[in-house]
Amino acid sequence: MTAFDDRDRGFENKFARDEEMAFRVTARRNKLVGQWAAGLMKLTPEETDAYAKSVVQADFEEAGDEDVVRKLLGDLTAAGAEVEEAQVRQALVQQMIEARRQLLKAE
């Protein structure tokens, strides 16, 4: 029975590592897309850091990316940036790839 217990623990550990990595990638993506949006809004470096953190925090409002898209679109529109929802969603996809690359490189 020990072999089965070890195997079960191994699967649980892998699942936990995979979930942690997915969380880290999403948080990094949100930070990167926040920096992208801050550039469009012409924020200062200090404002950019604060804004990127606020985008990461916005992701905790509900499951999925809709809360992040809603925040980005609202803030960009309020700042007078000409951007469409499709551009924001494309930025999320591009920054997800970059976030994965950065985290894999760091390991």
SULMO-V686179 format. One record per backbone hydrogen bond with DSSP energy under -1.0 kcal/mol. NH is the residue of the N-H (numbers start at 1). CO is the residue of the C=O. Records with the same first field share a line. If there is no record, write none. Layout:
NH->CO  CO
This chain:
5->1
6->2
7->3
8->4
9->5
10->6
11->7
12->8
13->9
14->10
15->11
16->12
17->13
18->14
19->15
20->16
21->17
22->18
23->19
24->20
25->21
26->22
27->23
28->24
29->25
30->26
31->27
32->28
33->29
34->30
35->31
36->32
37->33
38->34
39->35
40->36
41->37
43->38
48->44
49->45
50->46
51->47
52->48
53->49
54->50
55->51
56->52
57->53
58->54
60->57
61->58
69->65
70->66
71->67
72->68
73->69
74->70
75->71
76->72
77->73
78->74
79->75
80->77
81->76
83->81
88->84
89->85
90->86
91->87
92->88
93->89
94->90
95->91
96->92
97->93
98->94
99->95
100->96
101->97
102->98
103->99
104->100
105->101
106->102
